[in-house]
Amino acid sequence: MQVELVDFVAVPTRDPARAVAWYRDVLGLPVSAYTPSEVETPNVTLTFWTPEEQDEPFVPNESGIALRVAEVHAAVEEVRAAGGDVMGIEDSGVCHMGFVRDPDGNVVILHRRYAPRS
């Protein structure tokens, strides 16, 4: 097998319309032209699913989805200004990461690498 790309990432939610609105309005991601319950990044689709509708427990993604941004501090401040839940900013020595939560408690990492991988 040869994996070519990541096509989509499923994000758990209790309210798909609220999730789409947050990712659209706060993060600026466009709603999919194909499916109104999805948003698009330049290279991967985020699809929202309601696990409880399939008799699965709702558990937010605590690991996070990393979205590359031009400037982490500015992006975090945009989330904060929109009333978002900001957890903090870290510098790993090779990248800056701003940790925020969407309305369902899923972690979103606003990320920018500034040094090459060693």
VMD Tcl script that builds the backbone (N, CA, C; Angstrom):
set m [mol new atoms 354]
animate dup $m
set s [atomselect $m all]
$s set {name element resname resid chain x y z} {
  {N N MET 1 A 0.845 -1.180 0.000}
  {CA C MET 1 A 0.000 0.000 0.000}
  {C C MET 1 A 0.881 1.230 0.000}
  {N N GLN 2 A 0.423 2.258 -0.697}
  {CA C GLN 2 A 1.097 3.545 -0.671}
  {C C GLN 2 A 0.044 4.609 -0.408}
  {N N VAL 3 A 0.105 5.210 0.772}
  {CA C VAL 3 A -0.827 6.283 1.117}
  {C C VAL 3 A -0.406 7.524 0.353}
  {N N GLU 4 A -1.366 8.163 -0.291}
  {CA C GLU 4 A -1.073 9.328 -1.112}
  {C C GLU 4 A -1.239 10.636 -0.347}
  {N N LEU 5 A -2.336 10.780 0.366}
  {CA C LEU 5 A -2.652 12.014 1.098}
  {C C LEU 5 A -3.610 11.702 2.231}
  {N N VAL 6 A -3.785 12.651 3.128}
  {CA C VAL 6 A -4.879 12.599 4.094}
  {C C VAL 6 A -6.040 13.334 3.441}
  {N N ASP 7 A -7.171 12.662 3.278}
  {CA C ASP 7 A -8.317 13.288 2.622}
  {C C ASP 7 A -9.209 14.055 3.592}
  {N N PHE 8 A -9.452 13.489 4.787}
  {CA C PHE 8 A -10.271 14.192 5.759}
  {C C PHE 8 A -9.897 13.750 7.156}
  {N N VAL 9 A -10.266 14.585 8.121}
  {CA C VAL 9 A -10.126 14.280 9.534}
  {C C VAL 9 A -11.505 14.451 10.148}
  {N N ALA 10 A -11.964 13.462 10.906}
  {CA C ALA 10 A -13.266 13.533 11.564}
  {C C ALA 10 A -13.106 14.202 12.920}
  {N N VAL 11 A -13.922 15.202 13.174}
  {CA C VAL 11 A -13.892 15.960 14.418}
  {C C VAL 11 A -15.206 15.692 15.157}
  {N N PRO 12 A -15.143 15.163 16.389}
  {CA C PRO 12 A -16.389 14.882 17.105}
  {C C PRO 12 A -17.072 16.173 17.548}
  {N N THR 13 A -18.391 16.153 17.492}
  {CA C THR 13 A -19.175 17.306 17.916}
  {C C THR 13 A -20.525 16.854 18.434}
  {N N ARG 14 A -21.128 17.681 19.201}
  {CA C ARG 14 A -22.511 17.450 19.618}
  {C C ARG 14 A -23.462 18.304 18.788}
  {N N ASP 15 A -22.907 19.257 18.038}
  {CA C ASP 15 A -23.731 20.177 17.258}
  {C C ASP 15 A -22.973 20.548 15.981}
  {N N PRO 16 A -23.203 19.819 14.884}
  {CA C PRO 16 A -22.458 20.077 13.650}
  {C C PRO 16 A -22.585 21.513 13.132}
  {N N ALA 17 A -23.759 22.100 13.213}
  {CA C ALA 17 A -23.934 23.473 12.717}
  {C C ALA 17 A -23.085 24.450 13.527}
  {N N ARG 18 A -23.051 24.261 14.849}
  {CA C ARG 18 A -22.230 25.125 15.705}
  {C C ARG 18 A -20.750 24.935 15.396}
  {N N ALA 19 A -20.340 23.681 15.184}
  {CA C ALA 19 A -18.937 23.396 14.869}
  {C C ALA 19 A -18.540 24.054 13.544}
  {N N VAL 20 A -19.344 23.876 12.513}
  {CA C VAL 20 A -19.039 24.484 11.217}
  {C C VAL 20 A -18.951 26.001 11.373}
  {N N ALA 21 A -19.891 26.586 12.091}
  {CA C ALA 21 A -19.884 28.044 12.278}
  {C C ALA 21 A -18.612 28.511 12.984}
  {N N TRP 22 A -18.155 27.777 14.012}
  {CA C TRP 22 A -16.945 28.177 14.742}
  {C C TRP 22 A -15.711 28.096 13.843}
  {N N TYR 23 A -15.546 26.983 13.142}
  {CA C TYR 23 A -14.381 26.823 12.275}
  {C C TYR 23 A -14.416 27.826 11.117}
  {N N ARG 24 A -15.609 28.168 10.659}
  {CA C ARG 24 A -15.768 29.157 9.586}
  {C C ARG 24 A -15.529 30.576 10.111}
  {N N ASP 25 A -16.222 30.932 11.182}
  {CA C ASP 25 A -16.216 32.322 11.651}
  {C C ASP 25 A -14.980 32.678 12.469}
  {N N VAL 26 A -14.489 31.747 13.281}
  {CA C VAL 26 A -13.343 32.039 14.143}
  {C C VAL 26 A -12.028 31.735 13.429}
  {N N LEU 27 A -11.941 30.594 12.762}
  {CA C LEU 27 A -10.686 30.216 12.107}
  {C C LEU 27 A -10.633 30.625 10.633}
  {N N GLY 28 A -11.758 31.034 10.084}
  {CA C GLY 28 A -11.773 31.502 8.701}
  {C C GLY 28 A -11.730 30.410 7.650}
  {N N LEU 29 A -12.078 29.180 8.032}
  {CA C LEU 29 A -12.063 28.079 7.065}
  {C C LEU 29 A -13.364 28.084 6.266}
  {N N PRO 30 A -13.272 27.918 4.953}
  {CA C PRO 30 A -14.486 27.917 4.144}
  {C C PRO 30 A -15.282 26.625 4.310}
  {N N VAL 31 A -16.587 26.768 4.250}
  {CA C VAL 31 A -17.475 25.608 4.258}
  {C C VAL 31 A -17.288 24.883 2.933}
  {N N SER 32 A -17.305 23.582 2.980}
  {CA C SER 32 A -17.129 22.770 1.775}
  {C C SER 32 A -18.201 23.092 0.738}
  {N N ALA 33 A -17.783 23.170 -0.495}
  {CA C ALA 33 A -18.730 23.375 -1.594}
  {C C ALA 33 A -19.550 22.119 -1.853}
  {N N TYR 34 A -19.125 20.982 -1.284}
  {CA C TYR 34 A -19.770 19.700 -1.537}
  {C C TYR 34 A -20.661 19.237 -0.397}
  {N N THR 35 A -20.250 19.539 0.830}
  {CA C THR 35 A -20.983 19.066 2.005}
  {C C THR 35 A -21.036 20.179 3.047}
  {N N PRO 36 A -22.221 20.674 3.370}
  {CA C PRO 36 A -22.299 21.802 4.302}
  {C C PRO 36 A -21.898 21.474 5.746}
  {N N SER 37 A -21.683 20.202 6.052}
  {CA C SER 37 A -21.254 19.833 7.403}
  {C C SER 37 A -19.741 19.632 7.474}
  {N N GLU 38 A -19.020 20.199 6.500}
  {CA C GLU 38 A -17.564 20.095 6.468}
  {C C GLU 38 A -16.969 21.471 6.188}
  {N N VAL 39 A -15.719 21.643 6.627}
  {CA C VAL 39 A -14.952 22.837 6.265}
  {C C VAL 39 A -13.661 22.369 5.608}
  {N N GLU 40 A -13.060 23.263 4.843}
  {CA C GLU 40 A -11.864 22.919 4.081}
  {C C GLU 40 A -10.653 23.701 4.577}
  {N N THR 41 A -9.522 23.016 4.654}
  {CA C THR 41 A -8.233 23.683 4.775}
  {C C THR 41 A -7.621 23.567 3.378}
  {N N PRO 42 A -6.485 24.190 3.124}
  {CA C PRO 42 A -5.913 24.049 1.788}
  {C C PRO 42 A -5.562 22.606 1.396}
  {N N ASN 43 A -5.369 21.726 2.376}
  {CA C ASN 43 A -4.936 20.377 2.012}
  {C C ASN 43 A -5.728 19.244 2.647}
  {N N VAL 44 A -6.715 19.536 3.486}
  {CA C VAL 44 A -7.492 18.456 4.103}
  {C C VAL 44 A -8.872 18.995 4.507}
  {N N THR 45 A -9.854 18.126 4.443}
  {CA C THR 45 A -11.215 18.466 4.850}
  {C C THR 45 A -11.404 18.095 6.319}
  {N N LEU 46 A -12.089 18.950 7.066}
  {CA C LEU 46 A -12.513 18.610 8.420}
  {C C LEU 46 A -13.999 18.306 8.341}
  {N N THR 47 A -14.349 17.079 8.698}
  {CA C THR 47 A -15.749 16.664 8.694}
  {C C THR 47 A -16.191 16.497 10.141}
  {N N PHE 48 A -17.402 16.900 10.441}
  {CA C PHE 48 A -17.915 16.856 11.805}
  {C C PHE 48 A -18.908 15.717 11.935}
  {N N TRP 49 A -18.724 14.914 12.971}
  {CA C TRP 49 A -19.613 13.778 13.184}
  {C C TRP 49 A -20.087 13.778 14.627}
  {N N THR 50 A -21.264 13.239 14.821}
  {CA C THR 50 A -21.880 13.183 16.145}
  {C C THR 50 A -21.863 11.734 16.622}
  {N N PRO 51 A -20.861 11.370 17.421}
  {CA C PRO 51 A -20.725 9.977 17.840}
  {C C PRO 51 A -21.948 9.449 18.594}
  {N N GLU 52 A -22.617 10.308 19.339}
  {CA C GLU 52 A -23.769 9.845 20.125}
  {C C GLU 52 A -24.921 9.376 19.236}
  {N N GLU 53 A -24.991 9.885 18.010}
  {CA C GLU 53 A -26.019 9.423 17.081}
  {C C GLU 53 A -25.753 7.991 16.617}
  {N N GLN 54 A -24.529 7.511 16.841}
  {CA C GLN 54 A -24.154 6.149 16.478}
  {C C GLN 54 A -23.921 5.308 17.731}
  {N N ASP 55 A -24.536 5.726 18.829}
  {CA C ASP 55 A -24.427 5.037 20.118}
  {C C ASP 55 A -22.986 4.917 20.608}
  {N N GLU 56 A -22.178 5.910 20.257}
  {CA C GLU 56 A -20.794 6.001 20.738}
  {C C GLU 56 A -20.727 7.157 21.728}
  {N N PRO 57 A -19.875 7.058 22.735}
  {CA C PRO 57 A -19.751 8.181 23.675}
  {C C PRO 57 A -19.064 9.372 23.007}
  {N N PHE 58 A -19.513 10.557 23.351}
  {CA C PHE 58 A -18.830 11.761 22.869}
  {C C PHE 58 A -17.578 11.977 23.709}
  {N N VAL 59 A -16.443 12.077 23.056}
  {CA C VAL 59 A -15.171 12.363 23.716}
  {C C VAL 59 A -14.434 13.374 22.846}
  {N N PRO 60 A -14.149 14.566 23.369}
  {CA C PRO 60 A -13.432 15.533 22.541}
  {C C PRO 60 A -12.018 15.063 22.232}
  {N N ASN 61 A -11.482 15.530 21.121}
  {CA C ASN 61 A -10.117 15.205 20.715}
  {C C ASN 61 A -9.149 16.053 21.544}
  {N N GLU 62 A -8.505 15.438 22.504}
  {CA C GLU 62 A -7.549 16.137 23.368}
  {C C GLU 62 A -6.161 16.201 22.741}
  {N N SER 63 A -5.900 15.380 21.735}
  {CA C SER 63 A -4.582 15.365 21.091}
  {C C SER 63 A -4.379 16.583 20.196}
  {N N GLY 64 A -5.426 17.011 19.561}
  {CA C GLY 64 A -5.375 18.219 18.760}
  {C C GLY 64 A -5.165 17.988 17.286}
  {N N ILE 65 A -5.629 18.945 16.541}
  {CA C ILE 65 A -5.411 19.037 15.103}
  {C C ILE 65 A -4.537 20.266 14.911}
  {N N ALA 66 A -3.389 20.118 14.275}
  {CA C ALA 66 A -2.478 21.239 14.064}
  {C C ALA 66 A -2.775 21.908 12.728}
  {N N LEU 67 A -3.059 23.189 12.791}
  {CA C LEU 67 A -3.315 23.984 11.594}
  {C C LEU 67 A -2.198 25.018 11.456}
  {N N ARG 68 A -1.520 24.996 10.334}
  {CA C ARG 68 A -0.416 25.947 10.121}
  {C C ARG 68 A -0.979 27.348 9.898}
  {N N VAL 69 A -0.429 28.306 10.618}
  {CA C VAL 69 A -0.807 29.707 10.485}
  {C C VAL 69 A 0.453 30.535 10.259}
  {N N ALA 70 A 0.282 31.733 9.736}
  {CA C ALA 70 A 1.433 32.591 9.454}
  {C C ALA 70 A 2.092 33.075 10.736}
  {N N GLU 71 A 1.287 33.429 11.736}
  {CA C GLU 71 A 1.824 33.996 12.972}
  {C C GLU 71 A 0.980 33.497 14.139}
  {N N VAL 72 A 1.553 32.668 14.972}
  {CA C VAL 72 A 0.818 31.992 16.042}
  {C C VAL 72 A 0.228 32.983 17.039}
  {N N HIS 73 A 1.023 33.925 17.514}
  {CA C HIS 73 A 0.522 34.855 18.537}
  {C C HIS 73 A -0.683 35.647 18.020}
  {N N ALA 74 A -0.614 36.120 16.780}
  {CA C ALA 74 A -1.729 36.864 16.196}
  {C C ALA 74 A -2.958 35.973 16.042}
  {N N ALA 75 A -2.754 34.735 15.609}
  {CA C ALA 75 A -3.881 33.813 15.438}
  {C C ALA 75 A -4.553 33.518 16.777}
  {N N VAL 76 A -3.756 33.309 17.816}
  {CA C VAL 76 A -4.313 33.056 19.149}
  {C C VAL 76 A -5.122 34.268 19.617}
  {N N GLU 77 A -4.618 35.456 19.353}
  {CA C GLU 77 A -5.352 36.657 19.763}
  {C C GLU 77 A -6.661 36.803 18.997}
  {N N GLU 78 A -6.697 36.353 17.749}
  {CA C GLU 78 A -7.958 36.372 17.000}
  {C C GLU 78 A -8.979 35.443 17.644}
  {N N VAL 79 A -8.530 34.272 18.062}
  {CA C VAL 79 A -9.432 33.334 18.744}
  {C C VAL 79 A -9.908 33.935 20.057}
  {N N ARG 80 A -8.989 34.528 20.806}
  {CA C ARG 80 A -9.348 35.146 22.091}
  {C C ARG 80 A -10.373 36.273 21.878}
  {N N ALA 81 A -10.137 37.120 20.863}
  {CA C ALA 81 A -11.046 38.233 20.580}
  {C C ALA 81 A -12.438 37.749 20.191}
  {N N ALA 82 A -12.514 36.550 19.608}
  {CA C ALA 82 A -13.806 35.970 19.228}
  {C C ALA 82 A -14.475 35.252 20.397}
  {N N GLY 83 A -13.844 35.326 21.581}
  {CA C GLY 83 A -14.414 34.682 22.761}
  {C C GLY 83 A -14.017 33.227 22.893}
  {N N GLY 84 A -13.025 32.799 22.138}
  {CA C GLY 84 A -12.602 31.408 22.166}
  {C C GLY 84 A -11.828 31.043 23.419}
  {N N ASP 85 A -11.750 29.759 23.677}
  {CA C ASP 85 A -11.046 29.199 24.829}
  {C C ASP 85 A -9.577 29.018 24.462}
  {N N VAL 86 A -8.721 29.895 24.965}
  {CA C VAL 86 A -7.288 29.842 24.691}
  {C C VAL 86 A -6.599 29.161 25.861}
  {N N MET 87 A -5.845 28.121 25.552}
  {CA C MET 87 A -5.139 27.365 26.584}
  {C C MET 87 A -3.725 27.874 26.801}
  {N N GLY 88 A -3.095 28.425 25.769}
  {CA C GLY 88 A -1.748 28.956 25.908}
  {C C GLY 88 A -0.920 28.771 24.666}
  {N N ILE 89 A 0.305 29.281 24.733}
  {CA C ILE 89 A 1.254 29.212 23.624}
  {C C ILE 89 A 2.531 28.568 24.137}
  {N N GLU 90 A 3.099 27.700 23.319}
  {CA C GLU 90 A 4.362 27.056 23.667}
  {C C GLU 90 A 5.354 27.215 22.525}
  {N N ASP 91 A 6.634 27.226 22.879}
  {CA C ASP 91 A 7.721 27.234 21.919}
  {C C ASP 91 A 8.495 25.943 22.140}
  {N N SER 92 A 8.511 25.073 21.138}
  {CA C SER 92 A 9.145 23.760 21.290}
  {C C SER 92 A 10.635 23.781 20.975}
  {N N GLY 93 A 11.134 24.905 20.519}
  {CA C GLY 93 A 12.512 24.962 20.058}
  {C C GLY 93 A 12.625 24.867 18.548}
  {N N VAL 94 A 11.564 24.397 17.906}
  {CA C VAL 94 A 11.512 24.360 16.441}
  {C C VAL 94 A 10.199 24.940 15.897}
  {N N CYS 95 A 9.226 25.128 16.780}
  {CA C CYS 95 A 7.948 25.678 16.332}
  {C C CYS 95 A 7.243 26.387 17.482}
  {N N HIS 96 A 6.336 27.287 17.102}
  {CA C HIS 96 A 5.417 27.898 18.054}
  {C C HIS 96 A 4.081 27.182 17.911}
  {N N MET 97 A 3.407 26.972 19.030}
  {CA C MET 97 A 2.113 26.311 19.017}
  {C C MET 97 A 1.175 27.054 19.955}
  {N N GLY 98 A 0.043 27.462 19.426}
  {CA C GLY 98 A -1.010 28.069 20.229}
  {C C GLY 98 A -2.131 27.066 20.398}
  {N N PHE 99 A -2.470 26.771 21.638}
  {CA C PHE 99 A -3.489 25.752 21.923}
  {C C PHE 99 A -4.808 26.430 22.270}
  {N N VAL 100 A -5.854 26.071 21.522}
  {CA C VAL 100 A -7.198 26.594 21.764}
  {C C VAL 100 A -8.168 25.416 21.734}
  {N N ARG 101 A -9.376 25.655 22.194}
  {CA C ARG 101 A -10.427 24.628 22.151}
  {C C ARG 101 A -11.608 25.148 21.344}
  {N N ASP 102 A -12.192 24.250 20.569}
  {CA C ASP 102 A -13.420 24.607 19.871}
  {C C ASP 102 A -14.585 24.485 20.858}
  {N N PRO 103 A -15.811 24.821 20.470}
  {CA C PRO 103 A -16.939 24.784 21.417}
  {C C PRO 103 A -17.230 23.402 22.005}
  {N N ASP 104 A -16.758 22.319 21.363}
  {CA C ASP 104 A -16.961 20.969 21.885}
  {C C ASP 104 A -15.805 20.499 22.756}
  {N N GLY 105 A -14.771 21.335 22.921}
  {CA C GLY 105 A -13.620 20.954 23.729}
  {C C GLY 105 A -12.509 20.284 22.956}
  {N N ASN 106 A -12.646 20.188 21.631}
  {CA C ASN 106 A -11.573 19.632 20.804}
  {C C ASN 106 A -10.404 20.606 20.778}
  {N N VAL 107 A -9.199 20.095 20.926}
  {CA C VAL 107 A -8.012 20.938 20.894}
  {C C VAL 107 A -7.644 21.237 19.442}
  {N N VAL 108 A -7.392 22.508 19.183}
  {CA C VAL 108 A -6.891 22.961 17.889}
  {C C VAL 108 A -5.551 23.628 18.171}
  {N N ILE 109 A -4.531 23.204 17.451}
  {CA C ILE 109 A -3.187 23.735 17.636}
  {C C ILE 109 A -2.883 24.660 16.468}
  {N N LEU 110 A -2.707 25.931 16.766}
  {CA C LEU 110 A -2.313 26.900 15.747}
  {C C LEU 110 A -0.795 26.870 15.714}
  {N N HIS 111 A -0.223 26.457 14.596}
  {CA C HIS 111 A 1.169 25.988 14.557}
  {C C HIS 111 A 1.991 26.706 13.495}
  {N N ARG 112 A 3.249 26.949 13.822}
  {CA C ARG 112 A 4.196 27.464 12.830}
  {C C ARG 112 A 5.594 26.983 13.160}
  {N N ARG 113 A 6.160 26.207 12.258}
  {CA C ARG 113 A 7.546 25.758 12.394}
  {C C ARG 113 A 8.462 26.896 11.970}
  {N N TYR 114 A 9.521 27.150 12.752}
  {CA C TYR 114 A 10.478 28.188 12.384}
  {C C TYR 114 A 11.898 27.652 12.227}
  {N N ALA 115 A 12.126 26.399 12.531}
  {CA C ALA 115 A 13.450 25.794 12.373}
  {C C ALA 115 A 13.278 24.440 11.681}
  {N N PRO 116 A 14.275 24.025 10.928}
  {CA C PRO 116 A 14.165 22.730 10.253}
  {C C PRO 116 A 14.189 21.581 11.239}
  {N N ARG 117 A 13.574 20.476 10.846}
  {CA C ARG 117 A 13.661 19.266 11.657}
  {C C ARG 117 A 15.107 18.810 11.653}
  {N N SER 118 A 15.567 18.316 12.802}
  {CA C SER 118 A 16.960 17.852 12.845}
  {C C SER 118 A 17.023 16.345 12.854}
}
mol reanalyze $m
mol bondsrecalc $m
mol representation Tube
mol addrep $m
